[in-house]
Amino acid sequence: KKNNDAFHVFEILQKHEKGSARGLDLVYDEVYERLFKQKSAAIVVSIIDSLYFSSDVFISPEVQK
């Protein structure tokens, strides 16, 4: 869907038959948990990257084996 020169991409994780939809009250906790995990993972990656790029990192060739 195009909206003001921006694109929104959606990933369909699961598809249900017509008439089998669950209400928001039944899926709210699941949606909240998934979004929380995604945001938490992004924050962790951001912190690790910033620490990595702001410091001198040496990886011993012996460890890389």
N, C-alpha and C positions, 0 to 999 in steps of 0.2 A: 504494500500500500504506500503510495507516495503522498507526502504531506509536507508542504512548504520546503521542497527540495531535500527532504530527509526521508530515509527509508526505514521501515520497521521490519525486522526479521523475526519470525516466530518459529520455534521448534515444537512440533507436535510430538509429545511424549507418549500419549496413549489415545486411542480412538474408541469411542463407545457407540453402540447402536442407538438409533433414534428412539427417544422415549426413555432412555436409561440414564439420563442426566441426573447428577446429584446437585443438590442445592448448595449455595455458598456456606451455609451453616454447617454442612457436613464436610466440606473440604477446606475450610478456612485455615485450620491448624496445619494441615499438610502444605498448603500454599505458603503460609508464613514461614514454616520450617525450611522449605526449599529456598525461598528468597533469602532468608537469614544465612543459610549455609553458603549460598553463592556470594553474598556480600562479604562474609567473613573470609572466604577463600581468596577473594580479590584483594582484601586488605592485607592478608598475610603475604601474598605474592608481592604486593607493592612494598611492604616493609622489608622483606628479604632482598628484593632488587635494590632498594635504596641503600641498604647496608652493604650489599655487595659492591655497588658502584662507588660508594664513598670511602671504601677502604682498600688497602693493598691485600690481595688474596694470592697466596702461593699454594699450589697443590703439588705435592711431591709426586714425581713420576712413579714411585713405588706404590703409591695409593691408587693410581690410575689403572694398575694392572688388573 
